Amino acid sequence: MIDIDYYGNFKPPIPRNLITEEISGIYGSKVLSEMSEIIAYYKIYEKGADFKSNAEDYIPADLHFCSSASIMDKEVRFLFSTPPDISIKPINAEQGKTQKKELSQLQNFVDTVLKSNNFNRDLIRGARDCFIGKRVAIVANFNADGIAVSFMPSLEFVYDVDENNADKITKLVIFYNTNDEKQLKDQRIYRKRYWLGDDDFCYVDEALFDGSGYKLEDIMPETKLLFTYIPAVIIVNDGLTGDLSGRSEIELLANYESWLSKMANADIDALRMGMNPIRYTVDASKKSTKNLPINAGAFWDLTSNEFGAESKTAQVGVLSSDTGYSGALSTTLDRIKQSMYEQVAVPNVSPSAMQGVVTSGKTLKAIYWDLIVRCNEKMLTWQPAIQFIIKCIIDGAKLYPESTRSYTDNVPDIDYRIEVENNYSLPEDIAEEKQLDLSEVEAQTMSRRAYMRKWHKMTDDEADEELAQIAKERELLEDSYGFTQKSTETTEDEPIEDILD
């Protein structure tokens, strides 16, 4: 655990009384104590881990290495820099034939809503907040202006779950500051609260508070929604069974980074002090050693101390730092950094190290295999969360049709299932895989439509149009070939009208 004593006096941006009003019991106390810890993780991410120097007689170097942020960002980019594919699929093959148009309309509606909310961009930002602050919330809101999908970091919400089902949210309270004023009376804190009522419907209210937790205004009174669940999902990073808090990636890396910075700064100090070596003289006159020049090519004319012994003569020397430790230090620093990479399963590779090693996508996939497995593990949490928020969007569109006006004219009321397939930013052996798929098309074990969807990223409608165009062109070519054959078989005396007939 990171030493966060220096955050003991940190005043959370949200008044404690507002939080204790909403979340009580053991979990409520844990949320309060955890806030300063999460703030410490964000500080490490932004500025690097703190370390203590043993220097007493000089000002030590204070260079913080943000290795935790660098390694964690690589993990996040690998997970979501190439957005996952979100598809609306039929329940069965028969529905796929009879409701093909409706499924396509539903897919286009979901894609439009996600695009208008910059979902793919916010997905990678939300993952970064989740990995730092242990958890993140995704909330869907519906009004006449449209559908909003928002990611909330852990410092801006508290929540509670059903006693018998940790995946069922029974209460979600969102807080955030609307200004940066220093005086408590001038601060404004927005609070939006969702909860499940006794009638199993979702309720919501909104209010505005000052920095001391005093309510200034009711923005929205208690309102009953048409949802029978809270339209939000909480994504918890790692953790154990029943864990509502999660675990921070920064927590795994911070202690290593602290030692890395400490030893690297000690090396900087040794080098900095060694660049200005200590010069000394023995039995030299003070008059001759005053203001000795140190520029290149300087000449020192020293005189022996006239009060010294007759047999002694003036001497000059330099005390230089021994850098014999450099090899051992380099090994230690590399070991610490390698341990950091291993903690989050990110391969420690560099472009120079990869040259001549990676000759195919399969080799690269083998190098990144541990990270792929780790990301697959995380997707076991992210995938159902994304599926649930898509379900919220579709359900909300049916319950509040006025919110869909800017996206579509009609949201089909049909059965469906949601597939979320993750994509990793690794080059594949495309030519080899394409050739394999083409051979399957020729062997009629893969349809031409499936090939177009996979390699040309076409929808079913686009693939059908392309297949229809190919059929037309083939028919034209066959007709043209038949006309050519017929024309070569005619005689010169045969009228042109007969040829055309």
Backbone torsions as a table, in degrees:
resi	resn	phi	psi	omega
1	MET	NA	142.1	-179.0
2	ILE	-74.6	142.0	175.7
3	ASP	-75.1	112.4	-176.9
4	ILE	-120.2	31.3	-179.2
5	ASP	-59.8	-35.9	-177.0
6	TYR	-71.4	-3.5	173.9
7	TYR	-99.6	6.4	-176.3
8	GLY	-60.3	-33.7	-179.7
9	ASN	-94.5	8.8	-178.3
10	PHE	-68.9	132.3	178.9
11	LYS	-96.9	113.8	-178.6
12	PRO	-58.8	150.0	179.6
13	PRO	-64.9	-23.7	178.4
14	ILE	-102.9	126.6	180.0
15	PRO	-55.4	139.0	-177.4
16	ARG	-59.5	-36.4	-176.4
17	ASN	-66.1	-29.9	176.8
18	LEU	-66.3	-38.7	-178.8
19	ILE	-72.9	-43.9	-178.6
20	THR	-65.9	-25.4	176.1
21	GLU	-67.3	-31.3	-173.5
22	GLU	-92.6	-41.7	-176.3
23	ILE	-120.8	116.2	-178.0
24	SER	-111.4	177.8	176.5
25	GLY	79.6	-163.7	-176.4
26	ILE	-63.4	-42.1	-178.1
27	TYR	-64.6	-38.5	177.7
28	GLY	-61.7	-42.2	177.9
29	SER	-65.3	-37.1	179.5
30	LYS	-66.0	-38.9	179.2
31	VAL	-61.8	-43.4	-179.7
32	LEU	-63.7	-46.2	-178.9
33	SER	-69.0	-23.6	-175.9
34	GLU	-81.7	-20.3	-175.0
35	MET	-61.3	-44.9	180.0
36	SER	-65.8	-32.1	177.7
37	GLU	-65.9	-44.1	179.9
38	ILE	-66.3	-38.7	176.6
39	ILE	-61.0	-38.0	177.3
40	ALA	-62.5	-39.1	178.2
41	TYR	-64.4	-41.0	178.0
42	TYR	-64.4	-36.9	178.7
43	LYS	-66.3	-41.1	177.6
44	ILE	-63.1	-41.2	179.3
45	TYR	-61.3	-41.6	-174.9
46	GLU	-83.8	-35.8	-171.8
47	LYS	-121.1	-6.0	-178.2
48	GLY	93.0	161.6	-178.5
49	ALA	-75.8	144.1	177.0
50	ASP	-75.8	156.3	176.2
51	PHE	-151.1	157.9	-179.3
52	LYS	-107.0	133.9	178.1
53	SER	-99.2	147.5	179.6
54	ASN	-92.2	4.7	-177.7
55	ALA	-67.4	137.9	179.1
56	GLU	-124.3	-30.9	-174.5
57	ASP	-107.9	12.5	175.8
58	TYR	-156.0	163.4	178.8
59	ILE	-83.0	113.6	-175.3
60	PRO	-75.9	162.5	173.9
61	ALA	-67.1	149.1	-178.1
62	ASP	-135.4	58.6	-179.7
63	LEU	-99.4	116.0	-179.2
64	HIS	-93.8	123.4	178.2
65	PHE	-87.9	118.4	-179.9
66	CYS	-87.3	52.9	-178.2
67	SER	-69.4	-34.6	179.0
68	SER	-59.9	-46.1	-180.0
69	ALA	-63.8	-42.0	-178.1
70	SER	-63.3	-45.6	-178.2
71	ILE	-69.8	-42.2	-179.9
72	MET	-65.2	-38.8	177.6
73	ASP	-62.5	-35.9	176.8
74	LYS	-63.2	-39.6	178.8
75	GLU	-64.6	-44.1	-179.5
76	VAL	-65.1	-43.9	-179.8
77	ARG	-62.0	-40.6	-180.0
78	PHE	-63.7	-35.8	-176.7
79	LEU	-73.5	-44.6	-169.4
80	PHE	-132.1	6.8	178.9
81	SER	-64.2	-32.5	168.1
82	THR	-99.6	109.0	-171.1
83	PRO	-60.1	150.9	176.2
84	PRO	-70.1	154.7	175.9
85	ASP	-86.7	123.7	179.4
86	ILE	-110.8	115.9	-172.8
87	SER	-125.7	139.8	172.3
88	ILE	-95.6	118.9	-173.5
89	LYS	-117.0	155.3	175.6
90	PRO	-73.3	158.3	178.4
91	ILE	-68.9	-36.9	179.9
92	ASN	-148.8	174.6	-176.2
93	ALA	-65.4	-36.9	-179.8
94	GLU	-62.6	-43.1	177.7
95	GLN	-64.3	-35.1	179.2
96	GLY	-61.0	-28.3	179.1
97	LYS	-84.6	-43.1	-172.8
98	THR	-82.8	-27.8	-177.7
99	GLN	-120.1	36.8	-178.3
100	LYS	-61.4	-43.4	-179.1
101	LYS	-65.3	-44.2	-179.0
102	GLU	-63.6	-40.4	178.6
103	LEU	-64.4	-38.8	177.8
104	SER	-65.7	-39.1	177.2
105	GLN	-63.7	-41.8	-179.8
106	LEU	-65.6	-40.2	177.2
107	GLN	-62.6	-45.0	179.7
108	ASN	-63.7	-37.2	178.1
109	PHE	-63.7	-48.1	179.6
110	VAL	-61.7	-44.6	179.9
111	ASP	-60.5	-40.8	-179.3
112	THR	-66.2	-42.7	178.9
113	VAL	-63.2	-46.1	-179.1
114	LEU	-64.7	-40.7	179.8
115	LYS	-65.4	-41.0	179.7
116	SER	-65.8	-23.7	178.7
117	ASN	-96.6	6.3	-177.2
118	ASN	51.6	45.7	-173.0
119	PHE	-61.5	-42.4	-178.1
120	ASN	-63.9	-38.7	176.8
121	ARG	-66.7	-46.0	-178.4
122	ASP	-70.1	-22.5	179.2
123	LEU	-64.1	-44.1	-179.6
124	ILE	-73.0	-33.8	175.9
125	ARG	-69.1	-39.8	177.7
126	GLY	-65.3	-37.2	176.7
127	ALA	-63.4	-38.0	178.4
128	ARG	-63.9	-43.7	176.9
129	ASP	-63.9	-38.7	-179.7
130	CYS	-64.9	-42.3	-178.4
131	PHE	-70.2	-29.5	178.1
132	ILE	-83.4	-52.7	-171.6
133	GLY	-97.1	16.3	172.6
134	LYS	79.5	-27.1	-177.1
135	ARG	-160.8	164.1	178.0
136	VAL	-150.2	151.3	178.9
137	ALA	-113.4	143.6	171.8
138	ILE	-117.8	124.5	-173.9
139	VAL	-123.7	137.5	176.0
140	ALA	-109.8	131.3	178.8
141	ASN	-123.8	145.0	-176.3
142	PHE	-129.1	129.2	174.4
143	ASN	-154.7	-177.0	-176.4
144	ALA	-64.6	-22.6	-179.5
145	ASP	-79.7	-16.4	179.9
146	GLY	140.2	-162.2	-178.7
147	ILE	-112.8	126.9	-179.9
148	ALA	-112.6	130.6	175.5
149	VAL	-116.4	116.8	-172.1
150	SER	-123.0	142.2	172.4
151	PHE	-100.1	133.1	-178.9
152	MET	-120.3	124.7	176.2
153	PRO	-70.0	164.6	-171.8
154	SER	-64.7	-23.6	-179.9
155	LEU	-78.6	-4.2	-176.1
156	GLU	-115.1	12.2	176.7
157	PHE	-156.2	155.2	168.9
158	VAL	-132.1	156.4	-176.6
159	TYR	-152.6	164.9	176.1
160	ASP	-137.3	155.9	-176.3
161	VAL	-126.1	168.1	177.7
162	ASP	-67.1	141.9	-177.7
163	GLU	-62.7	-30.9	-176.8
164	ASN	-99.1	-6.5	-178.1
165	ASN	-147.7	102.9	-176.2
166	ALA	-69.2	-13.5	179.5
167	ASP	-89.1	-6.7	-178.8
168	LYS	-100.5	114.6	179.7
169	ILE	-80.6	127.5	177.0
170	THR	-103.7	-17.0	179.5
171	LYS	-157.1	136.5	177.1
172	LEU	-139.4	124.0	-179.5
173	VAL	-122.2	123.7	-177.8
174	ILE	-107.9	128.7	176.3
175	PHE	-124.2	144.1	165.5
176	TYR	-163.5	150.6	179.7
177	ASN	-77.3	139.3	178.0
178	THR	-100.3	-4.9	175.4
179	ASN	-148.9	179.0	-177.3
180	ASP	-118.7	28.8	-178.9
181	GLU	-67.6	149.4	-178.6
182	LYS	-88.7	-35.5	179.5
183	GLN	-74.1	135.0	-177.6
184	LEU	-58.5	-39.0	-177.3
185	LYS	-68.3	-22.1	-179.0
186	ASP	-93.9	-12.9	179.6
187	GLN	-73.6	148.9	178.2
188	ARG	-129.7	123.6	-177.8
189	ILE	-118.0	121.5	178.8
190	TYR	-90.5	135.4	178.0
191	ARG	-128.9	128.5	173.5
192	LYS	-122.8	129.7	-172.1
193	ARG	-125.9	128.4	173.8
194	TYR	-113.1	143.5	172.6
195	TRP	-156.6	156.1	177.0
196	LEU	-91.4	126.2	179.6
197	GLY	-82.6	178.2	179.6
198	ASP	-66.0	-21.3	179.3
199	ASP	-89.3	9.8	177.6
200	ASP	67.3	19.1	171.8
201	PHE	-104.3	155.5	-179.0
202	CYS	-85.1	137.5	176.7
203	TYR	-118.6	155.5	-178.5
204	VAL	-146.4	147.1	168.9
205	ASP	-147.3	160.9	-179.3
206	GLU	-135.5	143.2	-179.6
207	ALA	-151.2	163.4	179.1
208	LEU	-121.8	132.9	-177.0
209	PHE	-124.7	162.3	170.9
210	ASP	-92.8	-177.2	-174.6
211	GLY	-66.7	-15.9	178.7
212	SER	-94.5	-1.8	179.3
213	GLY	92.6	12.6	179.0
214	TYR	-85.9	129.9	-178.6
215	LYS	-73.1	128.2	180.0
216	LEU	-101.7	-33.3	-172.5
217	GLU	-159.6	141.1	170.1
218	ASP	-93.6	109.7	-179.7
219	ILE	-77.0	-43.2	177.1
220	MET	-136.3	122.4	176.7
221	PRO	-69.2	172.4	178.8
222	GLU	-55.1	122.0	-174.4
223	THR	-129.3	134.1	178.1
224	LYS	-87.5	125.2	177.5
225	LEU	-91.2	167.1	178.8
226	LEU	-85.2	-6.1	178.5
227	PHE	-75.9	143.7	172.7
228	THR	-99.4	13.5	175.1
229	TYR	-150.6	164.8	177.7
230	ILE	-79.2	124.0	-176.8
231	PRO	-76.5	64.5	-178.6
232	ALA	-156.9	159.4	178.0
233	VAL	-140.0	142.7	178.5
234	ILE	-107.8	127.0	177.6
235	ILE	-105.6	116.7	-178.2
236	VAL	-101.3	129.0	-177.6
237	ASN	-81.9	118.9	179.1
238	ASP	54.1	-132.0	-178.8
239	GLY	84.0	176.2	-179.1
240	LEU	-108.2	-178.5	-179.1
241	THR	-60.2	129.8	179.0
242	GLY	76.0	6.9	-179.2
243	ASP	-78.0	121.7	179.8
244	LEU	-96.4	-5.3	-175.4
245	SER	-101.1	-45.4	-176.7
246	GLY	90.1	-171.1	-177.6
247	ARG	-138.9	141.7	-177.3
248	SER	-89.9	138.0	173.5
249	GLU	-65.4	-33.4	179.5
250	ILE	-63.6	-33.4	177.4
251	GLU	-60.8	-35.7	179.7
252	LEU	-69.9	-28.9	-169.8
253	LEU	-105.0	-18.9	-168.2
254	ALA	-62.3	-45.0	-177.5
255	ASN	-63.9	-38.9	176.0
256	TYR	-62.8	-43.6	-179.3
257	GLU	-65.0	-36.1	178.6
258	SER	-60.6	-44.8	178.6
259	TRP	-69.4	-36.7	177.8
260	LEU	-60.7	-46.0	179.6
261	SER	-67.5	-39.4	-178.5
262	LYS	-63.3	-47.2	-177.4
263	MET	-72.8	-37.5	178.3
264	ALA	-66.3	-37.9	178.0
265	ASN	-69.9	-34.7	175.8
266	ALA	-63.6	-37.9	177.1
267	ASP	-66.5	-39.7	176.7
268	ILE	-61.2	-42.5	179.4
269	ASP	-62.9	-43.8	-179.5
270	ALA	-63.0	-41.8	179.2
271	LEU	-67.5	-41.8	-178.9
272	ARG	-64.9	-42.5	179.5
273	MET	-72.8	-33.3	-179.7
274	GLY	-72.5	-22.9	178.1
275	MET	-68.7	-17.8	177.0
276	ASN	-119.5	79.2	-172.4
277	PRO	-66.5	155.5	178.2
278	ILE	-81.4	123.9	175.9
279	ARG	-100.5	144.3	-179.7
280	TYR	-140.5	157.4	175.4
281	THR	-129.4	153.8	178.2
282	VAL	-126.2	127.6	177.3
283	ASP	55.3	35.9	177.7
284	ALA	-104.6	149.8	179.1
285	SER	-71.3	139.0	179.7
286	LYS	-64.1	-30.2	179.8
287	LYS	-66.6	-37.4	-178.1
288	SER	-81.1	-16.0	-178.8
289	THR	-100.3	1.1	-179.2
290	LYS	-73.2	127.3	177.3
291	ASN	56.1	48.1	177.7
292	LEU	-66.9	131.5	179.8
293	PRO	-72.4	149.2	179.9
294	ILE	-122.0	9.7	178.5
295	ASN	-73.3	163.0	-178.3
296	ALA	-61.0	135.5	178.3
297	GLY	79.7	8.2	-178.7
298	ALA	-69.2	149.5	179.3
299	PHE	-120.3	131.0	178.6
300	TRP	-107.8	125.2	175.7
301	ASP	-107.4	97.6	-175.6
302	LEU	-94.4	147.3	176.7
303	THR	-117.4	139.7	179.3
304	SER	-66.5	152.1	177.4
305	ASN	-66.7	120.7	-175.7
306	GLU	-68.3	-17.9	178.4
307	PHE	-96.0	3.3	-179.9
308	GLY	-84.9	179.8	178.5
309	ALA	-67.6	150.3	-175.5
310	GLU	-66.3	-31.6	-176.2
311	SER	-81.4	-2.1	-177.3
312	LYS	-100.7	144.1	178.1
313	THR	-125.1	156.7	-178.0
314	ALA	-64.7	139.2	177.5
315	GLN	-132.7	152.9	177.0
316	VAL	-132.3	146.1	-179.6
317	GLY	-153.5	171.5	-179.1
318	VAL	-131.6	135.9	173.9
319	LEU	-100.2	107.3	-178.7
320	SER	-103.7	150.5	-179.1
321	SER	-74.4	142.7	177.0
322	ASP	-87.9	121.8	179.7
323	THR	-103.5	27.3	-180.0
324	GLY	-67.6	-13.0	-179.7
325	TYR	-81.6	-9.0	-170.3
326	SER	-56.1	-43.7	-179.1
327	GLY	-61.8	-46.3	179.8
328	ALA	-65.7	-38.9	179.3
329	LEU	-64.4	-44.2	179.6
330	SER	-59.9	-41.1	178.5
331	THR	-63.7	-42.4	-179.6
332	THR	-65.2	-44.9	179.1
333	LEU	-62.7	-40.9	177.9
334	ASP	-64.3	-37.9	179.8
335	ARG	-65.8	-42.2	178.9
336	ILE	-63.5	-46.2	-178.8
337	LYS	-64.8	-39.3	178.2
338	GLN	-63.3	-37.8	177.4
339	SER	-63.3	-36.6	177.9
340	MET	-63.7	-45.2	178.7
341	TYR	-62.5	-39.9	-177.5
342	GLU	-68.4	-29.0	-179.3
343	GLN	-60.3	-34.8	-178.5
344	VAL	-114.1	13.5	174.0
345	ALA	62.3	25.4	176.4
346	VAL	-89.3	127.1	179.8
347	PRO	-68.2	135.1	179.4
348	ASN	-89.2	87.8	-177.1
349	VAL	-125.4	155.7	176.7
350	SER	-132.3	156.9	179.7
351	PRO	-56.1	-37.8	-180.0
352	SER	-68.3	-36.0	-179.9
353	ALA	-72.6	-25.2	-176.8
354	MET	-82.7	-20.8	-178.0
355	GLN	-63.4	129.5	179.0
356	GLY	82.5	-6.0	-179.8
357	VAL	-102.2	-45.9	-176.5
358	VAL	-88.8	113.3	179.6
359	THR	-116.1	-6.2	-179.4
360	SER	-157.2	165.4	176.5
361	GLY	-64.3	-30.8	179.2
362	LYS	-65.7	-39.4	178.4
363	THR	-64.5	-44.3	179.7
364	LEU	-63.6	-38.2	178.7
365	LYS	-65.4	-35.2	177.5
366	ALA	-66.1	-38.4	178.7
367	ILE	-64.7	-39.0	-176.7
368	TYR	-94.3	13.8	-173.0
369	TRP	-60.5	-44.7	179.6
370	ASP	-60.0	-41.5	179.5
371	LEU	-68.7	-36.6	176.9
372	ILE	-61.4	-44.2	179.5
373	VAL	-63.5	-42.6	179.4
374	ARG	-63.1	-42.6	179.6
375	CYS	-68.2	-35.6	174.8
376	ASN	-61.5	-38.4	177.4
377	GLU	-63.5	-43.5	179.2
378	LYS	-66.3	-33.0	179.7
379	MET	-67.8	-19.1	174.3
380	LEU	-63.8	-22.4	175.0
381	THR	-96.4	-43.5	-176.5
382	TRP	-70.8	-36.8	-176.0
383	GLN	-61.5	-53.6	178.0
384	PRO	-64.2	-28.7	178.1
385	ALA	-66.8	-43.4	177.9
386	ILE	-66.1	-40.4	177.7
387	GLN	-60.7	-40.2	-178.9
388	PHE	-67.0	-40.9	-178.6
389	ILE	-69.8	-31.4	173.9
390	ILE	-66.2	-40.3	175.8
391	LYS	-60.6	-40.8	177.6
392	CYS	-59.8	-42.0	-179.4
393	ILE	-62.8	-45.4	-178.0
394	ILE	-69.7	-44.4	178.6
395	ASP	-62.3	-43.7	-179.6
396	GLY	-64.3	-34.1	178.1
397	ALA	-64.6	-34.5	178.6
398	LYS	-77.3	-36.3	-179.3
399	LEU	-76.3	-33.8	-178.4
400	TYR	-126.7	74.1	-174.9
401	PRO	-61.8	-23.2	179.2
402	GLU	-66.4	-19.7	-179.9
403	SER	-78.7	-8.6	-174.9
404	THR	-101.2	2.5	-172.2
405	ARG	-60.0	-36.5	-177.4
406	SER	-83.4	-1.0	-177.3
407	TYR	-113.1	-40.7	-175.5
408	THR	-159.8	161.0	176.4
409	ASP	-88.1	-18.2	-175.8
410	ASN	-154.5	130.9	173.4
411	VAL	-107.9	106.7	-174.8
412	PRO	-60.4	137.7	177.6
413	ASP	-96.7	83.3	-176.6
414	ILE	-132.9	166.6	173.0
415	ASP	-77.4	152.4	-178.0
416	TYR	-163.8	168.2	169.9
417	ARG	-134.7	154.0	-174.7
418	ILE	-112.7	127.9	175.6
419	GLU	-113.2	134.6	175.5
420	VAL	-123.6	114.1	-177.9
421	GLU	-115.9	120.5	-177.2
422	ASN	-79.9	152.7	178.4
423	ASN	-125.0	134.3	178.9
424	TYR	-107.2	144.9	-175.9
425	SER	-81.1	64.6	177.4
426	LEU	-123.8	132.8	176.8
427	PRO	-68.3	138.0	179.4
428	GLU	-104.1	166.6	172.3
429	ASP	-80.3	76.5	-169.7
430	ILE	-63.3	-46.6	-176.6
431	ALA	-59.0	-44.5	-179.0
432	GLU	-66.1	-41.8	-178.8
433	GLU	-69.7	-38.3	177.4
434	LYS	-61.4	-44.0	-179.7
435	GLN	-63.1	-38.2	177.7
436	LEU	-64.1	-42.8	179.4
437	ASP	-66.4	-38.6	177.7
438	LEU	-62.3	-38.8	177.9
439	SER	-66.1	-32.7	177.3
440	GLU	-71.2	-35.9	175.9
441	VAL	-63.1	-44.6	179.6
442	GLU	-65.1	-34.4	178.6
443	ALA	-82.6	0.9	178.3
444	GLN	61.7	30.6	172.1
445	THR	-101.4	-2.0	176.0
446	MET	-143.6	134.8	-177.4
447	SER	-79.7	156.0	176.3
448	ARG	-64.3	-34.6	178.3
449	ARG	-63.0	-44.1	179.4
450	ALA	-63.0	-37.8	178.4
451	TYR	-63.6	-44.4	-179.5
452	MET	-65.8	-38.8	178.5
453	ARG	-65.0	-38.3	-176.9
454	LYS	-74.1	-47.4	-170.6
455	TRP	-98.2	-22.4	179.8
456	HIS	-111.1	3.3	177.6
457	LYS	53.8	42.0	179.7
458	MET	-91.9	152.4	169.8
459	THR	-80.9	173.4	179.0
460	ASP	-61.8	-41.2	180.0
461	ASP	-64.1	-44.2	179.6
462	GLU	-63.8	-39.9	178.7
463	ALA	-64.8	-40.2	178.7
464	ASP	-64.8	-41.1	177.6
465	GLU	-62.7	-40.9	179.6
466	GLU	-66.2	-41.8	178.3
467	LEU	-64.6	-38.1	177.4
468	ALA	-64.7	-40.0	178.3
469	GLN	-65.5	-40.4	177.9
470	ILE	-61.9	-41.3	179.2
471	ALA	-63.5	-41.7	178.4
472	LYS	-62.8	-45.7	-179.4
473	GLU	-63.6	-39.0	178.2
474	ARG	-64.0	-40.7	178.9
475	GLU	-64.1	-41.9	178.1
476	LEU	-63.0	-42.6	179.2
477	LEU	-64.0	-41.5	179.4
478	GLU	-65.8	-41.2	177.8
479	ASP	-64.0	-41.3	179.5
480	SER	-64.8	-40.1	178.9
481	TYR	-64.9	-40.5	178.5
482	GLY	-65.1	-38.6	178.1
483	PHE	-65.0	-40.3	179.8
484	THR	-64.1	-43.2	179.2
485	GLN	-62.0	-41.9	-178.6
486	LYS	-66.2	-39.7	-177.9
487	SER	-67.2	-32.2	-179.9
488	THR	-74.3	-21.4	-178.7
489	GLU	-88.1	-11.2	-179.2
490	THR	-81.1	159.2	176.0
491	THR	-91.5	168.4	-179.4
492	GLU	-68.9	-27.0	-177.4
493	ASP	-83.1	-8.8	-177.4
494	GLU	-73.1	129.5	-178.5
495	PRO	-63.5	147.6	179.3
496	ILE	-63.5	-30.0	179.7
497	GLU	-62.7	-35.6	179.1
498	ASP	-67.7	-34.8	178.6
499	ILE	-64.6	-45.1	-178.6
500	LEU	-66.7	-33.3	178.5
501	ASP	-70.4	NA	NA
